[in-house]
Amino acid sequence: MMTYLLAIGIILLVMVGWVAVQHLARQFALRHPEFGSYPEEPGGCGSCGNSSCSRKKNGDEQL
């Protein structure tokens, strides 16, 4: 049981850490515009992450 709780705790810490890293990167990009904007992750239609998806171009965002 302790191993299970430890694994859940580690996973949560990694996820919170990743959100913190993204926040710090956005703040750095705002303070230093000479380096360019913060590259956001591609969204696409939501299923594959491909921003040039033919489903999105045709307006068919349902799977």
C-alpha positions in Angstrom: 0.0 0.0 0.0 2.8 2.4 0.8 4.4 1.7 -2.6 1.1 2.6 -4.3 0.8 5.9 -2.4 4.4 6.7 -3.1 3.9 6.1 -6.8 0.8 8.3 -6.9 2.7 11.1 -5.0 5.7 11.0 -7.4 3.4 11.2 -10.4 1.5 14.2 -8.9 4.8 15.9 -8.1 6.1 15.4 -11.7 2.8 16.8 -13.1 2.9 19.9 -10.8 6.6 20.3 -11.6 5.8 20.4 -15.4 3.1 23.0 -14.9 5.6 25.1 -12.9 8.2 24.8 -15.6 5.7 25.9 -18.2 4.7 28.9 -16.1 8.3 29.9 -15.6 9.0 29.6 -19.3 6.1 31.8 -20.1 7.2 34.4 -17.5 10.7 34.4 -18.9 9.4 34.9 -22.5 7.4 37.9 -21.3 10.4 39.5 -19.6 12.7 38.8 -22.5 10.8 39.4 -25.8 14.1 39.6 -27.7 14.3 35.8 -27.6 10.8 35.4 -29.2 7.5 34.3 -27.9 6.8 31.2 -25.8 6.1 28.3 -28.2 2.7 27.0 -27.2 1.9 23.3 -27.7 0.0 22.6 -30.9 -3.7 22.0 -30.4 -5.1 20.9 -33.7 -8.5 19.4 -33.6 -7.8 17.7 -30.2 -7.4 14.1 -31.3 -4.0 13.9 -32.8 -2.3 17.3 -32.1 -1.6 17.8 -35.8 -2.3 21.5 -36.5 -2.6 20.9 -40.3 -5.2 18.2 -39.9 -7.6 17.8 -42.8 -10.5 17.4 -40.3 -9.9 20.9 -38.9 -9.7 22.4 -42.4 -13.0 20.8 -43.5 -14.7 21.9 -40.3 -15.3 18.2 -39.2 -13.9 18.2 -35.7 -15.9 15.1 -34.6 -14.3 11.7 -34.8 
